[in-house]
Amino acid sequence: MTETTYTVTGMTCEHCARSVSEEVGAIDGVTGVSVDVPTGAVTVTSAKELGVADVRAAVEEAGYQLTA
């Protein structure tokens, strides 16, 4: 299991958090997603190391920007 925290900009509410969680959670190998809207922290737990490009694409699909 790996756990990585990313920073996402543009989220302002729980709907935003759900959208990001759904998209990131759909990535193969992801077992959990935790979103902290005020800080923009998105912590992803996965069975294997994830590619940043995959996470970035999922976040952008939800309508937000991955900054780190």
C-alpha positions in Angstrom: 0.0 0.0 0.0 1.2 3.5 -0.8 -0.2 6.8 0.4 0.5 10.1 -1.5 -0.8 13.5 -0.9 -1.4 15.9 -3.8 -2.5 19.6 -3.8 -5.5 20.5 -5.9 -6.7 24.0 -6.5 -10.2 25.3 -7.3 -12.2 23.2 -4.8 -14.6 25.2 -2.7 -17.2 22.8 -1.3 -18.2 19.2 -0.6 -19.5 18.7 -4.2 -16.0 19.6 -5.4 -14.5 17.0 -3.0 -16.9 14.3 -4.2 -16.1 15.0 -7.9 -12.4 14.7 -7.3 -12.9 11.6 -5.1 -14.9 9.9 -7.8 -12.5 10.6 -10.6 -9.3 9.8 -8.7 -11.0 6.8 -7.1 -11.6 5.3 -10.5 -7.9 5.0 -11.2 -6.8 1.4 -11.3 -5.3 0.4 -8.0 -6.8 3.2 -5.9 -8.2 1.9 -2.6 -9.1 5.2 -0.9 -9.3 9.0 -1.5 -9.5 11.6 1.3 -10.1 15.3 0.4 -9.5 18.3 2.6 -11.3 21.2 0.8 -9.8 24.1 2.8 -6.2 23.1 2.2 -6.7 21.4 -1.2 -5.0 18.3 0.1 -6.0 15.1 -1.7 -4.6 11.9 -0.1 -4.7 8.9 -2.2 -4.2 5.3 -0.9 -3.4 2.7 -3.5 -2.3 -0.8 -3.9 0.6 0.3 -6.2 2.5 3.4 -7.0 0.5 5.7 -9.2 1.7 7.9 -12.0 1.3 11.6 -11.4 0.0 11.9 -15.0 -2.9 9.6 -14.2 -3.8 11.5 -11.0 -3.5 14.8 -12.9 -5.8 13.6 -15.7 -8.4 12.4 -13.2 -8.3 15.8 -11.3 -8.6 17.7 -14.5 -11.5 15.5 -15.6 -13.3 16.6 -12.4 -12.6 20.2 -13.4 -9.7 21.1 -11.1 -5.9 21.6 -11.2 -3.3 19.4 -9.6 -0.5 21.7 -8.4 1.8 19.3 -6.6 
